[in-house]
Amino acid sequence: MTTPLERLRALCLALPEATEKISHGEPTWFVRKTFATFADHHHDDRLAFWCAAPPGAQEELVASAPGRFFRPPYVGGRGWVGVYLDVPDVDWDEIGELVVDAYRTVAPKRLVALLDA
């Protein structure tokens, strides 16, 4: 059985030129800039990840499902969204879509074009 970190890592590293480094003590994924970071009980007792999001997405997601989504510390003011990974029935298809949206939000246009090709 794969762990949430392993599943998240696979989603992030499947994207063009994505890399992983430890940042602030957590696995973090970059495409020139950070697009997602794992949060293993980083600021509370919850397992989650934080990711960049298109304008307005954070508010929409948190309002629609506050038990699954939250405004993360530090980066929440920039529109990032937090996603709990310790809830029952984690929707990994939805998480995959959020990861791609995060990537699209920060990746250079040349790399976003690769996703659309």
C-alpha positions in Angstrom: 0.0 0.0 0.0 1.3 3.4 -0.9 1.4 6.3 1.6 -0.2 9.7 1.0 3.3 11.1 0.5 4.2 8.5 -2.1 1.0 9.2 -4.0 1.4 12.9 -3.8 5.1 12.6 -4.9 4.1 10.5 -7.9 1.5 13.1 -9.0 3.9 16.0 -8.6 7.0 14.4 -10.3 4.9 13.3 -13.3 4.7 16.9 -14.4 7.3 18.4 -16.9 10.6 19.4 -15.2 9.1 19.1 -11.7 11.7 18.5 -9.0 11.6 17.7 -5.3 13.6 19.2 -2.5 13.2 19.5 1.3 12.0 23.0 2.2 11.2 24.0 5.8 11.6 20.3 6.8 9.0 19.0 4.3 9.1 17.4 0.8 8.3 20.3 -1.6 7.8 20.3 -5.4 9.2 22.9 -7.7 8.9 24.0 -11.3 11.3 27.0 -11.0 9.0 28.1 -8.1 7.2 26.1 -5.5 3.9 24.6 -6.5 3.2 22.2 -3.7 4.5 21.1 -0.3 3.7 18.2 2.0 2.6 19.1 5.5 3.2 16.2 7.8 1.7 17.6 11.0 3.7 20.7 10.2 1.6 23.3 12.0 -1.1 21.2 13.6 -2.0 17.5 14.2 -3.2 17.0 10.6 -1.7 15.4 7.6 -2.1 17.6 4.5 -0.5 19.3 1.6 -0.5 22.9 0.5 -0.5 24.0 -3.1 -0.7 27.1 -5.3 -4.2 27.7 -6.7 -5.7 29.9 -9.4 -7.3 33.2 -8.2 -10.6 32.5 -6.3 -10.0 28.8 -6.0 -9.0 28.8 -2.3 -12.2 30.6 -1.2 -14.4 28.4 -3.4 -12.8 25.1 -2.1 -12.8 26.1 1.6 -16.4 27.3 1.4 -17.5 24.1 -0.4 -15.8 21.6 1.9 -14.1 23.0 5.0 -13.6 19.5 6.3 -11.3 18.8 3.4 -9.8 22.2 2.4 -8.3 25.1 4.5 -6.3 28.3 4.2 -2.7 27.3 5.1 -0.5 29.4 7.2 2.1 31.7 5.5 1.0 31.0 1.9 -2.8 31.2 2.4 -2.6 35.0 1.9 -1.2 34.3 -1.6 -4.3 32.2 -2.5 -2.7 28.8 -1.8 -5.1 26.0 -0.6 -4.5 23.4 2.0 -5.8 19.9 1.5 -6.2 17.4 4.3 -4.9 13.9 3.5 -6.1 12.3 6.7 -9.8 12.3 5.9 -11.7 9.1 5.0 -12.0 8.4 1.2 -9.4 10.8 0.0 -10.3 11.6 -3.7 -6.9 11.1 -5.4 -8.4 12.1 -8.8 -9.4 15.4 -7.4 -5.9 15.8 -5.7 -4.3 15.1 -9.1 -6.4 17.9 -10.6 -5.4 20.3 -7.8 -1.7 19.4 -8.3 -2.0 20.1 -12.1 -3.8 23.4 -11.3 -1.0 24.3 -8.9 1.6 23.5 -11.5 -0.2 25.6 -14.1 -0.3 28.5 -11.7 3.4 28.8 -11.3 5.0 27.0 -14.3 6.5 28.9 -17.2 4.2 29.1 -20.3 6.5 26.7 -22.2 6.0 24.0 -19.7 2.2 24.6 -19.4 2.1 24.2 -23.2 3.5 20.7 -22.8 0.6 19.7 -20.6 -1.8 20.9 -23.3 0.0 19.2 -26.2 
